[in-house]
Amino acid sequence: MLTEVENMMSLQDKLYNWLTIKVVVDARPEDTAAAETMQMFEHLLADENGIQNPVVNVDETMYQVEVETEGKQKMYRFPRELIEVMLDQISNEPDKYVNYPNE
């Protein structure tokens, strides 16, 4: 069941949150909490917006996410510094972000 906040998020918000945590998962594949969070956003994108398999491209300054929604291709752009802030924080203070494996 989705919370009221999750229902109120725009597609751009969902893509931003998904991409931010995806960058963490790509850098830390053993991070179970990050992987679970990424899966939650993937379900939101699929269930609420019909989006599966967004295509991500990166250059020196921006992340571009291409999606198909309502039969149309759309592209969203996000500055790298905004997307990578969580990964940078984890990398700078790894003792605060210990991975606790599922039991």
N, CA, C and O atoms as a printed pandas DataFrame, in Angstrom:
     atom_number atom_name residue_name chain_id  residue_number  x_coord  y_coord  z_coord
0              1         N          MET        A               1    0.841   -1.183    0.000
1              2        CA          MET        A               1    0.000    0.000    0.000
2              3         C          MET        A               1    0.884    1.244    0.000
3              4         O          MET        A               1    1.829    1.337    0.783
4              5         N          LEU        A               2    0.579    2.190   -0.871
5              6        CA          LEU        A               2    1.374    3.397   -0.991
6              7         C          LEU        A               2    0.942    4.429    0.033
7              8         O          LEU        A               2   -0.238    4.547    0.364
8              9         N          THR        A               3    1.905    5.161    0.520
9             10        CA          THR        A               3    1.567    6.239    1.438
10            11         C          THR        A               3    1.031    7.420    0.643
11            12         O          THR        A               3    1.189    7.475   -0.577
12            13         N          GLU        A               4    0.404    8.354    1.323
13            14        CA          GLU        A               4   -0.133    9.541    0.661
14            15         C          GLU        A               4    0.978   10.339   -0.018
15            16         O          GLU        A               4    0.770   10.883   -1.102
16            17         N          VAL        A               5    2.143   10.415    0.601
17            18        CA          VAL        A               5    3.266   11.158    0.022
18            19         C          VAL        A               5    3.705   10.503   -1.284
19            20         O          VAL        A               5    3.959   11.202   -2.266
20            21         N          GLU        A               6    3.799    9.160   -1.312
21            22        CA          GLU        A               6    4.206    8.476   -2.531
22            23         C          GLU        A               6    3.202    8.733   -3.652
23            24         O          GLU        A               6    3.598    8.879   -4.808
24            25         N          ASN        A               7    1.931    8.789   -3.336
25            26        CA          ASN        A               7    0.904    9.046   -4.340
26            27         C          ASN        A               7    1.003   10.460   -4.899
27            28         O          ASN        A               7    0.595   10.697   -6.036
28            29         N          MET        A               8    1.536   11.403   -4.125
29            30        CA          MET        A               8    1.591   12.801   -4.532
30            31         C          MET        A               8    2.844   13.137   -5.334
31            32         O          MET        A               8    2.930   14.233   -5.889
32            33         N          MET        A               9    3.800   12.247   -5.412
33            34        CA          MET        A               9    5.041   12.538   -6.113
34            35         C          MET        A               9    4.805   12.623   -7.616
35            36         O          MET        A               9    4.070   11.823   -8.194
36            37         N          SER        A              10    5.444   13.608   -8.229
37            38        CA          SER        A              10    5.384   13.725   -9.685
38            39         C          SER        A              10    6.313   12.675  -10.307
39            40         O          SER        A              10    7.147   12.080   -9.624
40            41         N          LEU        A              11    6.151   12.465  -11.601
41            42        CA          LEU        A              11    7.038   11.547  -12.310
42            43         C          LEU        A              11    8.483   12.017  -12.182
43            44         O          LEU        A              11    9.381   11.202  -11.974
44            45         N          GLN        A              12    8.713   13.306  -12.303
45            46        CA          GLN        A              12   10.074   13.826  -12.181
46            47         C          GLN        A              12   10.641   13.537  -10.790
47            48         O          GLN        A              12   11.811   13.175  -10.666
48            49         N          ASP        A              13    9.826   13.694   -9.742
49            50        CA          ASP        A              13   10.278   13.380   -8.377
50            51         C          ASP        A              13   10.650   11.908   -8.255
51            52         O          ASP        A              13   11.684   11.571   -7.678
52            53         N          LYS        A              14    9.810   11.033   -8.797
53            54        CA          LYS        A              14   10.083    9.588   -8.715
54            55         C          LYS        A              14   11.372    9.239   -9.455
55            56         O          LYS        A              14   12.187    8.458   -8.962
56            57         N          LEU        A              15   11.553    9.825  -10.648
57            58        CA          LEU        A              15   12.776    9.558  -11.412
58            59         C          LEU        A              15   14.002   10.084  -10.680
59            60         O          LEU        A              15   15.039    9.421  -10.654
60            61         N          TYR        A              16   13.895   11.264  -10.088
61            62        CA          TYR        A              16   15.004   11.829   -9.317
62            63         C          TYR        A              16   15.379   10.899   -8.156
63            64         O          TYR        A              16   16.551   10.573   -7.974
64            65         N          ASN        A              17   14.391   10.479   -7.382
65            66        CA          ASN        A              17   14.664    9.602   -6.241
66            67         C          ASN        A              17   15.212    8.253   -6.697
67            68         O          ASN        A              17   16.155    7.729   -6.103
68            69         N          TRP        A              18   14.621    7.693   -7.749
69            70        CA          TRP        A              18   15.099    6.419   -8.284
70            71         C          TRP        A              18   16.551    6.541   -8.748
71            72         O          TRP        A              18   17.381    5.693   -8.421
72            73         N          LEU        A              19   16.857    7.593   -9.511
73            74        CA          LEU        A              19   18.202    7.754  -10.050
74            75         C          LEU        A              19   19.224    7.988   -8.937
75            76         O          LEU        A              19   20.330    7.450   -8.989
76            77         N          THR        A              20   18.864    8.776   -7.945
77            78        CA          THR        A              20   19.777    9.036   -6.821
78            79         C          THR        A              20   20.154    7.740   -6.119
79            80         O          THR        A              20   21.325    7.518   -5.810
80            81         N          ILE        A              21   19.178    6.889   -5.867
81            82        CA          ILE        A              21   19.476    5.634   -5.170
82            83         C          ILE        A              21   20.099    4.608   -6.114
83            84         O          ILE        A              21   20.874    3.759   -5.671
84            85         N          LYS        A              22   19.777    4.669   -7.406
85            86        CA          LYS        A              22   20.396    3.765   -8.386
86            87         C          LYS        A              22   21.899    4.004   -8.453
87            88         O          LYS        A              22   22.678    3.055   -8.551
88            89         N          VAL        A              23   22.311    5.277   -8.402
89            90        CA          VAL        A              23   23.737    5.608   -8.416
90            91         C          VAL        A              23   24.430    4.985   -7.200
91            92         O          VAL        A              23   25.558    4.503   -7.304
92            93         N          VAL        A              24   23.760    4.997   -6.064
93            94        CA          VAL        A              24   24.308    4.371   -4.851
94            95         C          VAL        A              24   24.405    2.859   -5.044
95            96         O          VAL        A              24   25.436    2.262   -4.735
96            97         N          VAL        A              25   23.343    2.237   -5.552
97            98        CA          VAL        A              25   23.339    0.784   -5.753
98            99         C          VAL        A              25   24.417    0.374   -6.755
99           100         O          VAL        A              25   25.095   -0.634   -6.556
100          101         N          ASP        A              26   24.578    1.141   -7.820
101          102        CA          ASP        A              26   25.614    0.819   -8.807
102          103         C          ASP        A              26   27.002    0.848   -8.179
103          104         O          ASP        A              26   27.854    0.026   -8.517
104          105         N          ALA        A              27   27.234    1.787   -7.271
105          106        CA          ALA        A              27   28.541    1.905   -6.612
106          107         C          ALA        A              27   28.694    0.931   -5.446
107          108         O          ALA        A              27   29.810    0.538   -5.106
108          109         N          ARG        A              28   27.567    0.540   -4.829
109          110        CA          ARG        A              28   27.585   -0.333   -3.651
110          111         C          ARG        A              28   26.563   -1.458   -3.816
111          112         O          ARG        A              28   25.542   -1.464   -3.128
112          113         N          PRO        A              29   26.822   -2.408   -4.716
113          114        CA          PRO        A              29   25.828   -3.455   -4.982
114          115         C          PRO        A              29   25.489   -4.320   -3.761
115          116         O          PRO        A              29   24.460   -4.995   -3.751
116          117         N          GLU        A              30   26.332   -4.304   -2.752
117          118        CA          GLU        A              30   26.072   -5.081   -1.538
118          119         C          GLU        A              30   25.161   -4.349   -0.556
119          120         O          GLU        A              30   24.779   -4.918    0.466
120          121         N          ASP        A              31   24.813   -3.115   -0.844
121          122        CA          ASP        A              31   23.996   -2.299    0.056
122          123         C          ASP        A              31   22.525   -2.700   -0.087
123          124         O          ASP        A              31   21.829   -2.245   -0.994
124          125         N          THR        A              32   22.071   -3.551    0.817
125          126        CA          THR        A              32   20.717   -4.102    0.716
126          127         C          THR        A              32   19.632   -3.043    0.921
127          128         O          THR        A              32   18.589   -3.095    0.269
128          129         N          ALA        A              33   19.865   -2.092    1.811
129          130        CA          ALA        A              33   18.863   -1.043    2.038
130          131         C          ALA        A              33   18.696   -0.181    0.787
131          132         O          ALA        A              33   17.576    0.169    0.414
132          133         N          ALA        A              34   19.799    0.154    0.151
133          134        CA          ALA        A              34   19.725    0.949   -1.082
134          135         C          ALA        A              34   19.017    0.158   -2.178
135          136         O          ALA        A              34   18.190    0.711   -2.903
136          137         N          ALA        A              35   19.334   -1.128   -2.306
137          138        CA          ALA        A              35   18.695   -1.959   -3.338
138          139         C          ALA        A              35   17.185   -2.055   -3.115
139          140         O          ALA        A              35   16.408   -1.978   -4.067
140          141         N          GLU        A              36   16.775   -2.221   -1.864
141          142        CA          GLU        A              36   15.343   -2.285   -1.562
142          143         C          GLU        A              36   14.647   -0.960   -1.871
143          144         O          GLU        A              36   13.524   -0.947   -2.377
144          145         N          THR        A              37   15.310    0.144   -1.568
145          146        CA          THR        A              37   14.735    1.461   -1.860
146          147         C          THR        A              37   14.614    1.665   -3.364
147          148         O          THR        A              37   13.606    2.185   -3.843
148          149         N          MET        A              38   15.631    1.261   -4.108
149          150        CA          MET        A              38   15.583    1.385   -5.561
150          151         C          MET        A              38   14.418    0.564   -6.124
151          152         O          MET        A              38   13.699    1.024   -7.012
152          153         N          GLN        A              39   14.238   -0.644   -5.606
153          154        CA          GLN        A              39   13.125   -1.490   -6.065
154          155         C          GLN        A              39   11.779   -0.834   -5.781
155          156         O          GLN        A              39   10.862   -0.924   -6.598
156          157         N          MET        A              40   11.652   -0.174   -4.628
157          158        CA          MET        A              40   10.401    0.508   -4.310
158          159         C          MET        A              40   10.093    1.583   -5.358
159          160         O          MET        A              40    8.959    1.698   -5.822
160          161         N          PHE        A              41   11.117    2.373   -5.726
161          162        CA          PHE        A              41   10.889    3.411   -6.729
162          163         C          PHE        A              41   10.640    2.805   -8.107
163          164         O          PHE        A              41    9.869    3.363   -8.887
164          165         N          GLU        A              42   11.270    1.686   -8.421
165          166        CA          GLU        A              42   10.992    1.015   -9.696
166          167         C          GLU        A              42    9.542    0.549   -9.753
167          168         O          GLU        A              42    8.901    0.650  -10.799
168          169         N          HIS        A              43    9.020    0.041   -8.638
169          170        CA          HIS        A              43    7.610   -0.373   -8.581
170          171         C          HIS        A              43    6.687    0.836   -8.739
171          172         O          HIS        A              43    5.683    0.760   -9.447
172          173         N          LEU        A              44    7.021    1.947   -8.086
173          174        CA          LEU        A              44    6.204    3.154   -8.236
174          175         C          LEU        A              44    6.174    3.608   -9.693
175          176         O          LEU        A              44    5.112    3.925  -10.229
176          177         N          LEU        A              45    7.336    3.636  -10.327
177          178        CA          LEU        A              45    7.407    4.060  -11.723
178          179         C          LEU        A              45    6.586    3.137  -12.622
179          180         O          LEU        A              45    5.881    3.598  -13.519
180          181         N          ALA        A              46    6.683    1.839  -12.376
181          182        CA          ALA        A              46    5.952    0.874  -13.201
182          183         C          ALA        A              46    4.454    0.920  -12.919
183          184         O          ALA        A              46    3.650    0.983  -13.849
184          185         N          ASP        A              47    4.076    0.889  -11.642
185          186        CA          ASP        A              47    2.662    0.802  -11.270
186          187         C          ASP        A              47    1.895    2.086  -11.544
187          188         O          ASP        A              47    0.755    2.043  -12.006
188          189         N          GLU        A              48    2.511    3.222  -11.264
189          190        CA          GLU        A              48    1.791    4.489  -11.384
190          191         C          GLU        A              48    1.989    5.185  -12.720
191          192         O          GLU        A              48    1.148    5.979  -13.142
192          193         N          ASN        A              49    3.104    4.887  -13.389
193          194        CA          ASN        A              49    3.409    5.611  -14.619
194          195         C          ASN        A              49    3.663    4.692  -15.816
195          196         O          ASN        A              49    3.917    5.165  -16.924
196          197         N          GLY        A              50    3.595    3.384  -15.588
197          198        CA          GLY        A              50    3.818    2.442  -16.680
198          199         C          GLY        A              50    5.234    2.461  -17.229
199          200         O          GLY        A              50    5.458    2.092  -18.383
200          201         N          ILE        A              51    6.184    2.883  -16.421
201          202        CA          ILE        A              51    7.575    3.001  -16.880
202          203         C          ILE        A              51    8.391    1.824  -16.375
203          204         O          ILE        A              51    8.433    1.527  -15.181
204          205         N          GLN        A              52    9.036    1.169  -17.326
205          206        CA          GLN        A              52    9.963    0.101  -16.998
206          207         C          GLN        A              52   11.237    0.345  -17.782
207          208         O          GLN        A              52   11.197    0.808  -18.922
208          209         N          ASN        A              53   12.349    0.036  -17.180
209          210        CA          ASN        A              53   13.648    0.153  -17.827
210          211         C          ASN        A              53   13.962    1.558  -18.355
211          212         O          ASN        A              53   14.194    1.722  -19.552
212          213         N          PRO        A              54   13.974    2.560  -17.493
213          214        CA          PRO        A              54   14.410    3.892  -17.949
214          215         C          PRO        A              54   15.846    3.810  -18.462
215          216         O          PRO        A              54   16.654    3.047  -17.933
216          217         N          VAL        A              55   16.155    4.579  -19.472
217          218        CA          VAL        A              55   17.499    4.604  -20.054
218          219         C          VAL        A              55   18.240    5.814  -19.487
219          220         O          VAL        A              55   17.762    6.946  -19.564
220          221         N          VAL        A              56   19.409    5.551  -18.920
221          222        CA          VAL        A              56   20.188    6.607  -18.266
222          223         C          VAL        A              56   21.469    6.859  -19.069
223          224         O          VAL        A              56   22.201    5.932  -19.415
224          225         N          ASN        A              57   21.711    8.123  -19.349
225          226        CA          ASN        A              57   22.967    8.560  -19.963
226          227         C          ASN        A              57   23.558    9.649  -19.080
227          228         O          ASN        A              57   22.838   10.432  -18.460
228          229         N          VAL        A              58   24.901    9.679  -19.040
229          230        CA          VAL        A              58   25.586   10.631  -18.168
230          231         C          VAL        A              58   26.659   11.353  -18.974
231          232         O          VAL        A              58   27.348   10.743  -19.792
232          233         N          ASP        A              59   26.795   12.642  -18.741
233          234        CA          ASP        A              59   27.934   13.372  -19.293
234          235         C          ASP        A              59   28.633   14.092  -18.152
235          236         O          ASP        A              59   28.406   13.765  -16.988
236          237         N          GLU        A              60   29.472   15.059  -18.461
237          238        CA          GLU        A              60   30.264   15.715  -17.412
238          239         C          GLU        A              60   29.410   16.447  -16.389
239          240         O          GLU        A              60   29.806   16.573  -15.230
240          241         N          THR        A              61   28.241   16.934  -16.804
241          242        CA          THR        A              61   27.448   17.780  -15.910
242          243         C          THR        A              61   26.047   17.266  -15.603
243          244         O          THR        A              61   25.455   17.664  -14.599
244          245         N          MET        A              62   25.509   16.394  -16.442
245          246        CA          MET        A              62   24.099   16.012  -16.310
246          247         C          MET        A              62   23.887   14.509  -16.443
247          248         O          MET        A              62   24.642   13.800  -17.108
248          249         N          TYR        A              63   22.818   14.053  -15.775
249          250        CA          TYR        A              63   22.236   12.742  -16.029
250          251         C          TYR        A              63   20.996   12.991  -16.880
251          252         O          TYR        A              63   20.221   13.907  -16.604
252          253         N          GLN        A              64   20.813   12.178  -17.910
253          254        CA          GLN        A              64   19.598   12.241  -18.713
254          255         C          GLN        A              64   18.894   10.905  -18.579
255          256         O          GLN        A              64   19.506    9.849  -18.741
256          257         N          VAL        A              65   17.610   10.959  -18.283
257          258        CA          VAL        A              65   16.809    9.745  -18.154
258          259         C          VAL        A              65   15.728    9.800  -19.223
259          260         O          VAL        A              65   14.925   10.732  -19.268
260          261         N          GLU        A              66   15.721    8.787  -20.081
261          262        CA          GLU        A              66   14.720    8.691  -21.130
262          263         C          GLU        A              66   13.702    7.628  -20.732
263          264         O          GLU        A              66   14.060    6.523  -20.324
264          265         N          VAL        A              67   12.432    7.986  -20.859
265          266        CA          VAL        A              67   11.348    7.065  -20.522
266          267         C          VAL        A              67   10.272    7.153  -21.599
267          268         O          VAL        A              67   10.181    8.133  -22.337
268          269         N          GLU        A              68    9.471    6.111  -21.666
269          270        CA          GLU        A              68    8.288    6.152  -22.503
270          271         C          GLU        A              68    7.085    6.153  -21.576
271          272         O          GLU        A              68    6.923    5.252  -20.753
272          273         N          THR        A              69    6.250    7.159  -21.714
273          274        CA          THR        A              69    5.049    7.267  -20.911
274          275         C          THR        A              69    3.925    7.793  -21.787
275          276         O          THR        A              69    4.112    8.724  -22.569
276          277         N          GLU        A              70    2.774    7.192  -21.645
277          278        CA          GLU        A              70    1.605    7.565  -22.437
278          279         C          GLU        A              70    1.915    7.526  -23.928
279          280         O          GLU        A              70    1.423    8.355  -24.693
280          281         N          GLY        A              71    2.736    6.555  -24.340
281          282        CA          GLY        A              71    3.073    6.382  -25.746
282          283         C          GLY        A              71    4.059    7.382  -26.307
283          284         O          GLY        A              71    4.303    7.392  -27.514
284          285         N          LYS        A              72    4.630    8.219  -25.468
285          286        CA          LYS        A              72    5.569    9.247  -25.930
286          287         C          LYS        A              72    6.905    9.096  -25.211
287          288         O          LYS        A              72    6.963    8.744  -24.032
288          289         N          GLN        A              73    7.972    9.370  -25.949
289          290        CA          GLN        A              73    9.304    9.404  -25.360
290          291         C          GLN        A              73    9.487   10.745  -24.668
291          292         O          GLN        A              73    9.172   11.796  -25.227
292          293         N          LYS        A              74   10.000   10.695  -23.447
293          294        CA          LYS        A              74   10.295   11.921  -22.711
294          295         C          LYS        A              74   11.692   11.810  -22.123
295          296         O          LYS        A              74   12.160   10.719  -21.796
296          297         N          MET        A              75   12.354   12.961  -21.992
297          298        CA          MET        A              75   13.678   12.985  -21.385
298          299         C          MET        A              75   13.666   13.951  -20.208
299          300         O          MET        A              75   13.118   15.051  -20.281
300          301         N          TYR        A              76   14.281   13.509  -19.134
301          302        CA          TYR        A              76   14.428   14.331  -17.931
302          303         C          TYR        A              76   15.917   14.494  -17.683
303          304         O          TYR        A              76   16.687   13.549  -17.850
304          305         N          ARG        A              77   16.318   15.686  -17.287
305          306        CA          ARG        A              77   17.720   15.983  -17.027
306          307         C          ARG        A              77   17.896   16.407  -15.572
307          308         O          ARG        A              77   17.091   17.155  -15.017
308          309         N          PHE        A              78   18.971   15.905  -14.975
309          310        CA          PHE        A              78   19.275   16.210  -13.575
310          311         C          PHE        A              78   20.764   16.524  -13.450
311          312         O          PHE        A              78   21.586   15.779  -13.984
312          313         N          PRO        A              79   21.134   17.599  -12.764
313          314        CA          PRO        A              79   22.558   17.897  -12.550
314          315         C          PRO        A              79   23.241   16.783  -11.757
315          316         O          PRO        A              79   22.680   16.251  -10.799
316          317         N          ARG        A              80   24.440   16.448  -12.168
317          318        CA          ARG        A              80   25.188   15.380  -11.493
318          319         C          ARG        A              80   25.355   15.656  -10.010
319          320         O          ARG        A              80   25.236   14.744   -9.191
320          321         N          GLU        A              81   25.630   16.913   -9.653
321          322        CA          GLU        A              81   25.882   17.218   -8.241
322          323         C          GLU        A              81   24.657   16.908   -7.384
323          324         O          GLU        A              81   24.810   16.524   -6.224
324          325         N          LEU        A              82   23.452   17.063   -7.920
325          326        CA          LEU        A              82   22.243   16.734   -7.157
326          327         C          LEU        A              82   22.038   15.228   -7.051
327          328         O          LEU        A              82   21.641   14.722   -6.001
328          329         N          ILE        A              83   22.307   14.522   -8.131
329          330        CA          ILE        A              83   22.103   13.069   -8.136
330          331         C          ILE        A              83   23.161   12.362   -7.296
331          332         O          ILE        A              83   22.858   11.372   -6.630
332          333         N          GLU        A              84   24.370   12.845   -7.317
333          334        CA          GLU        A              84   25.473   12.145   -6.649
334          335         C          GLU        A              84   25.691   12.566   -5.208
335          336         O          GLU        A              84   26.615   12.073   -4.559
336          337         N          VAL        A              85   24.857   13.472   -4.685
337          338        CA          VAL        A              85   25.058   13.976   -3.325
338          339         C          VAL        A              85   24.966   12.845   -2.287
339          340         O          VAL        A              85   25.753   12.817   -1.341
340          341         N          MET        A              86   24.027   11.924   -2.452
341          342        CA          MET        A              86   23.900   10.837   -1.473
342          343         C          MET        A              86   25.116    9.910   -1.533
343          344         O          MET        A              86   25.648    9.517   -0.495
344          345         N          LEU        A              87   25.552    9.565   -2.729
345          346        CA          LEU        A              87   26.735    8.713   -2.864
346          347         C          LEU        A              87   27.956    9.409   -2.278
347          348         O          LEU        A              87   28.761    8.777   -1.594
348          349         N          ASP        A              88   28.101   10.700   -2.540
349          350        CA          ASP        A              88   29.230   11.441   -1.972
350          351         C          ASP        A              88   29.191   11.427   -0.450
351          352         O          ASP        A              88   30.222   11.251    0.199
352          353         N          GLN        A              89   28.019   11.609    0.112
353          354        CA          GLN        A              89   27.880   11.602    1.567
354          355         C          GLN        A              89   28.255   10.234    2.139
355          356         O          GLN        A              89   28.965   10.151    3.141
356          357         N          ILE        A              90   27.785    9.178    1.511
357          358        CA          ILE        A              90   28.113    7.821    1.965
358          359         C          ILE        A              90   29.617    7.578    1.845
359          360         O          ILE        A              90   30.233    7.011    2.747
360          361         N          SER        A              91   30.198    8.004    0.738
361          362        CA          SER        A              91   31.636    7.797    0.520
362          363         C          SER        A              91   32.483    8.584    1.515
363          364         O          SER        A              91   33.539    8.117    1.942
364          365         N          ASN        A              92   32.026    9.768    1.881
365          366        CA          ASN        A              92   32.779   10.610    2.812
366          367         C          ASN        A              92   32.650   10.172    4.265
367          368         O          ASN        A              92   33.535   10.441    5.077
368          369         N          GLU        A              93   31.548    9.496    4.596
369          370        CA          GLU        A              93   31.324    9.050    5.970
370          371         C          GLU        A              93   30.818    7.602    5.998
371          372         O          GLU        A              93   29.696    7.350    6.438
372          373         N          PRO        A              94   31.631    6.657    5.535
373          374        CA          PRO        A              94   31.164    5.269    5.410
374          375         C          PRO        A              94   30.757    4.633    6.739
375          376         O          PRO        A              94   29.926    3.726    6.757
376          377         N          ASP        A              95   31.330    5.096    7.848
377          378        CA          ASP        A              95   30.978    4.517    9.148
378          379         C          ASP        A              95   29.531    4.817    9.534
379          380         O          ASP        A              95   28.966    4.115   10.373
380          381         N          LYS        A              96   28.925    5.833    8.948
381          382        CA          LYS        A              96   27.525    6.165    9.222
382          383         C          LYS        A              96   26.554    5.364    8.361
383          384         O          LYS        A              96   25.347    5.384    8.601
384          385         N          TYR        A              97   27.085    4.648    7.344
385          386        CA          TYR        A              97   26.229    3.948    6.395
386          387         C          TYR        A              97   26.658    2.478    6.284
387          388         O          TYR        A              97   26.997    1.986    5.208
388          389         N          VAL        A              98   26.629    1.813    7.414
389          390        CA          VAL        A              98   27.008    0.402    7.476
390          391         C          VAL        A              98   25.897   -0.422    6.836
391          392         O          VAL        A              98   24.715   -0.159    7.057
392          393         N          ASN        A              99   26.281   -1.417    6.044
393          394        CA          ASN        A              99   25.315   -2.302    5.424
394          395         C          ASN        A              99   24.974   -3.442    6.379
395          396         O          ASN        A              99   25.855   -4.159    6.853
396          397         N          TYR        A             100   23.691   -3.594    6.650
397          398        CA          TYR        A             100   23.236   -4.697    7.479
398          399         C          TYR        A             100   22.543   -5.700    6.588
399          400         O          TYR        A             100   21.453   -5.429    6.084
400          401         N          PRO        A             101   23.158   -6.863    6.382
401          402        CA          PRO        A             101   22.579   -7.844    5.463
402          403         C          PRO        A             101   21.236   -8.358    5.971
403          404         O          PRO        A             101   20.971   -8.381    7.172
404          405         N          ASN        A             102   20.390   -8.775    5.013
405          406        CA          ASN        A             102   19.113   -9.390    5.382
406          407         C          ASN        A             102   19.372  -10.704    6.071
407          408         O          ASN        A             102   20.328  -11.415    5.759
408          409         N          GLU        A             103   18.505  -11.017    7.015
409          410        CA          GLU        A             103   18.689  -12.284    7.734
410          411         C          GLU        A             103   17.630  -13.271    7.317
411          412         O          GLU        A             103   17.611  -14.400    7.809
